[in-house]
Amino acid sequence: MFIDPMLLATAPAPFSDSHYLFEPKIDGHRLLFSQQSGRIRLYTRHETECNQQYPELLVPFDDDILLDGEVACTGPEGVDFEEVMTRFKAKKDHRIKELTRTSPVTYVVFDILQYKGEDLRKMPLMQRKEILAGINMQNQQFGVIPFVEDAGEALFNQMVNRKLEGMVGKRKNSLYVSSRSPAWQKVINWSYTDVIITGYRKDEFGLLAAVLDESGRLRPAGIIEYATQATRKEFYSKSQFLVTGEDKKFVYLNPTTRGRVKFRNWFKSGMLRTPVLTELIG
């Protein structure tokens, strides 16, 4: 049984509110756990079934159930987004078996939508949390996400200090709806860095970003695909005087324009994850 999940709005800044509870934001991917008539199915938010990729999660409950949560991998430096994506993309049985041993996933449950044939989505969130707390998680790979009431800013500061992804604030009385809702809001713990823009994509917005390596040479750092319309307009106005060449996909520039980006983290390859151009600085 698949239900379109409730999606997060974006809060402009960390906040505290007595009408909200606050959870750590887990850096993995969304996963619905469905057990109907004893049959287990795992779904992504886009209804892609992924039982094959996560065999360690296929342990039945005592009755039919529908859970919402995040699947994640934990490495030496904490939650590892790249590793869970490696798990998700694995298709061959021998590779999945190997990864299940070397990079087991954890399913972090934050909501319960159905239990023992009863639809719980029209219950207030706090009532659903109480039901979830009473469920016997028979699989050691399952855990229920902790939360605090009221004190969102304090939790966000903890997430920053621990270099975690951020937090989610949820209205305590929120019903579960299959759409993006302001009742659930995320606050991302962004990192910031300066990059040099060496070109841009022709067909759709995308800036070639580079940074200096240890020897002082430019190395690629990814493509920036997000910026406000005003910042894009400013960039194109400046870039017309800096063109040094082009090919079928890109226009290349004299590397004199610098920009400030916010991003999730660095990939192990040295690329920026989800960079957003916040301003041009030269």
MARLOZA-476634 format. One line per field, with one value per residue (C-alpha): residue number from 1; x, y, z; residue in three letters. Coordinates in nm, 3 decimals, decimal comma, always signed. Layout:
<nodes>
vexlum NUM / ...
east X / ...
north Y / ...
up Z / ...
lumdo ALA / ...
</nodes>
This chain:
<nodes>
vexlum 1 / 2 / 3 / 4 / 5 / 6 / 7 / 8 / 9 / 10 / 11 / 12 / 13 / 14 / 15 / 16 / 17 / 18 / 19 / 20 / 21 / 22 / 23 / 24 / 25 / 26 / 27 / 28 / 29 / 30 / 31 / 32 / 33 / 34 / 35 / 36 / 37 / 38 / 39 / 40 / 41 / 42 / 43 / 44 / 45 / 46 / 47 / 48 / 49 / 50 / 51 / 52 / 53 / 54 / 55 / 56 / 57 / 58 / 59 / 60 / 61 / 62 / 63 / 64 / 65 / 66 / 67 / 68 / 69 / 70 / 71 / 72 / 73 / 74 / 75 / 76 / 77 / 78 / 79 / 80 / 81 / 82 / 83 / 84 / 85 / 86 / 87 / 88 / 89 / 90 / 91 / 92 / 93 / 94 / 95 / 96 / 97 / 98 / 99 / 100 / 101 / 102 / 103 / 104 / 105 / 106 / 107 / 108 / 109 / 110 / 111 / 112 / 113 / 114 / 115 / 116 / 117 / 118 / 119 / 120 / 121 / 122 / 123 / 124 / 125 / 126 / 127 / 128 / 129 / 130 / 131 / 132 / 133 / 134 / 135 / 136 / 137 / 138 / 139 / 140 / 141 / 142 / 143 / 144 / 145 / 146 / 147 / 148 / 149 / 150 / 151 / 152 / 153 / 154 / 155 / 156 / 157 / 158 / 159 / 160 / 161 / 162 / 163 / 164 / 165 / 166 / 167 / 168 / 169 / 170 / 171 / 172 / 173 / 174 / 175 / 176 / 177 / 178 / 179 / 180 / 181 / 182 / 183 / 184 / 185 / 186 / 187 / 188 / 189 / 190 / 191 / 192 / 193 / 194 / 195 / 196 / 197 / 198 / 199 / 200 / 201 / 202 / 203 / 204 / 205 / 206 / 207 / 208 / 209 / 210 / 211 / 212 / 213 / 214 / 215 / 216 / 217 / 218 / 219 / 220 / 221 / 222 / 223 / 224 / 225 / 226 / 227 / 228 / 229 / 230 / 231 / 232 / 233 / 234 / 235 / 236 / 237 / 238 / 239 / 240 / 241 / 242 / 243 / 244 / 245 / 246 / 247 / 248 / 249 / 250 / 251 / 252 / 253 / 254 / 255 / 256 / 257 / 258 / 259 / 260 / 261 / 262 / 263 / 264 / 265 / 266 / 267 / 268 / 269 / 270 / 271 / 272 / 273 / 274 / 275 / 276 / 277 / 278 / 279 / 280 / 281 / 282
east +0,000 / +0,150 / +0,042 / +0,194 / +0,402 / +0,364 / +0,639 / +0,829 / +0,805 / +1,119 / +1,147 / +1,353 / +1,545 / +1,556 / +1,262 / +1,105 / +0,730 / +0,515 / +0,282 / +0,562 / +0,777 / +1,125 / +1,319 / +1,671 / +1,671 / +1,817 / +2,044 / +1,913 / +1,615 / +1,244 / +1,105 / +0,754 / +0,732 / +0,406 / +0,291 / -0,049 / -0,187 / +0,159 / +0,334 / +0,606 / +0,678 / +0,928 / +0,862 / +1,048 / +0,853 / +0,812 / +0,656 / +0,966 / +0,965 / +1,302 / +1,262 / +1,558 / +1,800 / +1,727 / +1,676 / +1,769 / +1,448 / +1,213 / +1,123 / +0,746 / +0,550 / +0,278 / +0,006 / -0,044 / +0,122 / +0,226 / +0,526 / +0,694 / +1,059 / +1,408 / +1,657 / +2,020 / +2,371 / +2,612 / +2,986 / +3,293 / +3,207 / +2,834 / +2,538 / +2,668 / +2,434 / +2,660 / +2,662 / +2,283 / +2,269 / +2,516 / +2,278 / +1,977 / +2,145 / +2,272 / +2,092 / +2,295 / +2,222 / +2,585 / +2,655 / +2,348 / +2,452 / +2,800 / +2,668 / +2,416 / +2,713 / +2,952 / +2,705 / +2,386 / +2,105 / +1,896 / +1,530 / +1,451 / +1,073 / +0,901 / +0,533 / +0,274 / -0,007 / -0,193 / -0,199 / -0,413 / -0,636 / -0,701 / -0,617 / -0,436 / -0,374 / -0,658 / -0,526 / -0,315 / +0,059 / +0,113 / -0,147 / +0,024 / +0,356 / +0,206 / +0,090 / +0,430 / +0,606 / +0,406 / +0,501 / +0,745 / +1,026 / +1,135 / +1,404 / +1,725 / +1,768 / +1,458 / +1,453 / +1,207 / +1,330 / +1,365 / +1,199 / +1,181 / +0,888 / +0,899 / +1,281 / +1,368 / +1,657 / +1,839 / +1,799 / +1,922 / +2,234 / +2,301 / +2,266 / +2,515 / +2,765 / +2,738 / +2,756 / +2,421 / +2,181 / +1,940 / +1,603 / +1,234 / +0,961 / +0,611 / +0,289 / +0,179 / -0,181 / -0,094 / -0,288 / -0,104 / -0,171 / -0,027 / +0,117 / +0,372 / +0,248 / +0,360 / +0,267 / +0,601 / +0,904 / +1,269 / +1,570 / +1,890 / +2,231 / +2,401 / +2,776 / +2,922 / +3,222 / +3,346 / +3,394 / +3,529 / +3,286 / +3,459 / +3,163 / +2,796 / +2,564 / +2,388 / +2,058 / +1,950 / +2,086 / +2,404 / +2,731 / +3,063 / +3,216 / +3,583 / +3,796 / +4,169 / +4,343 / +4,637 / +4,881 / +4,684 / +4,541 / +4,175 / +3,987 / +3,620 / +3,376 / +3,046 / +2,761 / +2,553 / +2,190 / +2,015 / +2,015 / +1,757 / +1,644 / +1,815 / +2,147 / +2,117 / +2,051 / +2,353 / +2,572 / +2,472 / +2,524 / +2,882 / +2,970 / +2,921 / +3,253 / +3,445 / +3,385 / +3,697 / +3,539 / +3,252 / +3,151 / +2,816 / +2,718 / +2,908 / +3,035 / +3,373 / +3,480 / +3,790 / +3,802 / +3,774 / +3,416 / +3,375 / +3,055 / +2,945 / +2,751 / +2,565 / +2,569 / +2,481 / +2,832 / +3,131 / +3,106 / +3,401 / +3,491 / +3,548 / +3,224 / +2,972 / +2,641 / +2,339 / +2,518 / +2,308 / +2,460 / +2,375 / +2,570 / +2,839 / +3,138 / +3,372
north +0,000 / +0,330 / +0,674 / +0,993 / +1,124 / +1,453 / +1,687 / +1,962 / +2,335 / +2,542 / +2,771 / +3,088 / +3,037 / +2,821 / +2,888 / +2,787 / +2,758 / +2,596 / +2,463 / +2,262 / +1,960 / +1,944 / +1,648 / +1,604 / +1,595 / +1,264 / +1,276 / +0,976 / +0,918 / +0,892 / +0,543 / +0,411 / +0,068 / -0,105 / -0,439 / -0,546 / -0,898 / -0,995 / -0,877 / -0,614 / -0,349 / -0,065 / +0,250 / +0,572 / +0,899 / +0,854 / +0,504 / +0,319 / -0,021 / -0,104 / -0,433 / -0,574 / -0,303 / -0,328 / -0,694 / -0,623 / -0,418 / -0,699 / -0,818 / -0,840 / -0,673 / -0,847 / -0,684 / -0,474 / -0,135 / +0,165 / +0,367 / +0,681 / +0,755 / +0,795 / +0,523 / +0,611 / +0,472 / +0,562 / +0,573 / +0,669 / +1,038 / +1,004 / +0,976 / +0,909 / +1,020 / +0,887 / +0,541 / +0,514 / +0,624 / +0,345 / +0,104 / +0,241 / +0,216 / -0,140 / -0,388 / -0,709 / -0,963 / -1,033 / -0,659 / -0,604 / -0,894 / -0,747 / -0,396 / -0,532 / -0,670 / -0,373 / -0,081 / -0,180 / +0,074 / +0,205 / +0,290 / +0,596 / +0,606 / +0,937 / +0,865 / +0,589 / +0,618 / +0,292 / +0,016 / -0,296 / -0,180 / +0,165 / +0,479 / +0,715 / +1,008 / +1,221 / +1,193 / +1,484 / +1,424 / +1,394 / +1,116 / +0,933 / +0,974 / +0,807 / +0,510 / +0,487 / +0,487 / +0,180 / -0,027 / -0,312 / -0,261 / -0,622 / -0,533 / -0,390 / -0,187 / +0,015 / +0,312 / +0,587 / +0,942 / +1,147 / +1,486 / +1,784 / +2,014 / +2,392 / +2,441 / +2,435 / +2,681 / +2,483 / +2,163 / +2,334 / +2,454 / +2,094 / +1,987 / +2,255 / +2,156 / +1,790 / +1,877 / +1,712 / +1,804 / +2,026 / +1,997 / +1,961 / +2,149 / +1,993 / +2,134 / +1,912 / +1,903 / +1,844 / +1,583 / +1,377 / +1,510 / +1,383 / +1,716 / +1,979 / +2,153 / +2,452 / +2,241 / +2,063 / +2,284 / +2,202 / +2,413 / +2,306 / +2,337 / +2,485 / +2,512 / +2,809 / +2,857 / +3,083 / +2,948 / +3,071 / +3,057 / +2,924 / +2,890 / +2,820 / +2,568 / +2,664 / +2,476 / +2,543 / +2,736 / +2,586 / +2,751 / +2,569 / +2,609 / +2,564 / +2,599 / +2,617 / +2,293 / +2,261 / +2,362 / +2,675 / +2,537 / +2,546 / +2,219 / +2,153 / +2,159 / +2,091 / +2,273 / +2,537 / +2,493 / +2,720 / +3,100 / +3,377 / +3,542 / +3,866 / +3,687 / +3,504 / +3,833 / +3,992 / +3,698 / +3,698 / +4,073 / +4,035 / +3,717 / +3,852 / +4,035 / +3,730 / +3,466 / +3,275 / +2,992 / +2,746 / +2,397 / +2,225 / +2,232 / +2,512 / +2,867 / +2,913 / +3,227 / +3,401 / +3,276 / +3,614 / +3,599 / +3,469 / +3,365 / +3,261 / +2,937 / +2,753 / +2,374 / +2,059 / +1,914 / +1,803 / +1,475 / +1,240 / +1,321 / +1,685 / +1,806 / +2,035 / +1,876 / +2,087 / +2,422 / +2,740 / +3,069 / +3,327 / +3,622 / +3,729 / +3,874 / +3,974
up +0,000 / -0,109 / +0,011 / -0,126 / +0,164 / +0,344 / +0,224 / +0,401 / +0,349 / +0,412 / +0,713 / +0,661 / +0,987 / +1,300 / +1,530 / +1,859 / +1,910 / +2,176 / +1,904 / +1,742 / +1,810 / +1,658 / +1,519 / +1,382 / +1,002 / +0,887 / +0,581 / +0,391 / +0,165 / +0,239 / +0,283 / +0,343 / +0,509 / +0,418 / +0,557 / +0,423 / +0,472 / +0,590 / +0,273 / +0,313 / +0,053 / +0,077 / -0,126 / -0,195 / -0,197 / -0,575 / -0,532 / -0,644 / -0,475 / -0,317 / -0,130 / -0,322 / -0,208 / +0,166 / +0,262 / +0,625 / +0,663 / +0,557 / +0,907 / +0,970 / +1,248 / +1,448 / +1,235 / +0,925 / +0,946 / +0,737 / +0,856 / +0,726 / +0,786 / +0,647 / +0,556 / +0,626 / +0,655 / +0,932 / +0,868 / +1,072 / +1,042 / +1,105 / +0,869 / +0,516 / +0,236 / -0,039 / +0,117 / +0,133 / -0,232 / -0,311 / -0,139 / -0,325 / -0,667 / -0,618 / -0,846 / -0,854 / -0,581 / -0,493 / -0,461 / -0,243 / -0,019 / +0,020 / +0,096 / +0,347 / +0,539 / +0,502 / +0,498 / +0,677 / +0,675 / +0,961 / +0,915 / +1,126 / +1,171 / +1,240 / +1,172 / +1,167 / +0,913 / +0,955 / +1,216 / +1,251 / +0,967 / +1,115 / +0,916 / +1,155 / +0,921 / +1,059 / +1,412 / +1,546 / +1,518 / +1,894 / +1,911 / +1,625 / +1,808 / +2,117 / +1,908 / +1,740 / +2,078 / +2,178 / +1,873 / +1,932 / +1,682 / +1,640 / +1,385 / +1,532 / +1,211 / +1,302 / +1,537 / +1,627 / +1,582 / +1,902 / +1,930 / +2,161 / +2,220 / +2,183 / +2,178 / +1,809 / +1,818 / +2,087 / +1,884 / +1,567 / +1,751 / +1,852 / +1,488 / +1,380 / +1,650 / +1,548 / +1,176 / +1,105 / +0,826 / +1,017 / +1,186 / +1,110 / +1,295 / +1,295 / +1,434 / +1,720 / +1,596 / +1,229 / +1,036 / +0,776 / +0,426 / +0,097 / -0,014 / +0,082 / +0,395 / +0,606 / +0,910 / +0,860 / +0,801 / +0,749 / +0,841 / +0,664 / +0,825 / +0,519 / +0,469 / +0,282 / +0,056 / -0,222 / -0,574 / -0,905 / -1,198 / -1,509 / -1,746 / -1,784 / -1,944 / -2,267 / -2,254 / -1,895 / -1,601 / -1,464 / -1,366 / -1,372 / -1,028 / -0,942 / -0,630 / -0,571 / -0,482 / -0,243 / -0,517 / -0,602 / -0,925 / -1,021 / -0,998 / -1,086 / -0,793 / -0,967 / -1,139 / -0,961 / -1,069 / -0,819 / -0,786 / -0,765 / -1,087 / -0,982 / -0,927 / -1,259 / -1,439 / -1,272 / -1,371 / -1,739 / -1,755 / -1,630 / -1,816 / -2,169 / -2,139 / -2,011 / -2,280 / -2,387 / -2,587 / -2,613 / -2,719 / -2,776 / -2,409 / -2,236 / -2,270 / -2,101 / -1,915 / -1,795 / -1,433 / -1,265 / -1,133 / -0,781 / -0,613 / -0,267 / -0,246 / +0,023 / -0,004 / +0,190 / +0,215 / +0,009 / -0,178 / -0,137 / -0,498 / -0,404 / -0,564 / -0,396 / -0,299 / -0,399 / -0,434 / -0,439 / -0,557 / -0,293 / -0,434 / -0,677 / -0,496 / -0,776
lumdo MET / PHE / ILE / ASP / PRO / MET / LEU / LEU / ALA / THR / ALA / PRO / ALA / PRO / PHE / SER / ASP / SER / HIS / TYR / LEU / PHE / GLU / PRO / LYS / ILE / ASP / GLY / HIS / ARG / LEU / LEU / PHE / SER / GLN / GLN / SER / GLY / ARG / ILE / ARG / LEU / TYR / THR / ARG / HIS / GLU / THR / GLU / CYS / ASN / GLN / GLN / TYR / PRO / GLU / LEU / LEU / VAL / PRO / PHE / ASP / ASP / ASP / ILE / LEU / LEU / ASP / GLY / GLU / VAL / ALA / CYS / THR / GLY / PRO / GLU / GLY / VAL / ASP / PHE / GLU / GLU / VAL / MET / THR / ARG / PHE / LYS / ALA / LYS / LYS / ASP / HIS / ARG / ILE / LYS / GLU / LEU / THR / ARG / THR / SER / PRO / VAL / THR / TYR / VAL / VAL / PHE / ASP / ILE / LEU / GLN / TYR / LYS / GLY / GLU / ASP / LEU / ARG / LYS / MET / PRO / LEU / MET / GLN / ARG / LYS / GLU / ILE / LEU / ALA / GLY / ILE / ASN / MET / GLN / ASN / GLN / GLN / PHE / GLY / VAL / ILE / PRO / PHE / VAL / GLU / ASP / ALA / GLY / GLU / ALA / LEU / PHE / ASN / GLN / MET / VAL / ASN / ARG / LYS / LEU / GLU / GLY / MET / VAL / GLY / LYS / ARG / LYS / ASN / SER / LEU / TYR / VAL / SER / SER / ARG / SER / PRO / ALA / TRP / GLN / LYS / VAL / ILE / ASN / TRP / SER / TYR / THR / ASP / VAL / ILE / ILE / THR / GLY / TYR / ARG / LYS / ASP / GLU / PHE / GLY / LEU / LEU / ALA / ALA / VAL / LEU / ASP / GLU / SER / GLY / ARG / LEU / ARG / PRO / ALA / GLY / ILE / ILE / GLU / TYR / ALA / THR / GLN / ALA / THR / ARG / LYS / GLU / PHE / TYR / SER / LYS / SER / GLN / PHE / LEU / VAL / THR / GLY / GLU / ASP / LYS / LYS / PHE / VAL / TYR / LEU / ASN / PRO / THR / THR / ARG / GLY / ARG / VAL / LYS / PHE / ARG / ASN / TRP / PHE / LYS / SER / GLY / MET / LEU / ARG / THR / PRO / VAL / LEU / THR / GLU / LEU / ILE / GLY
</nodes>
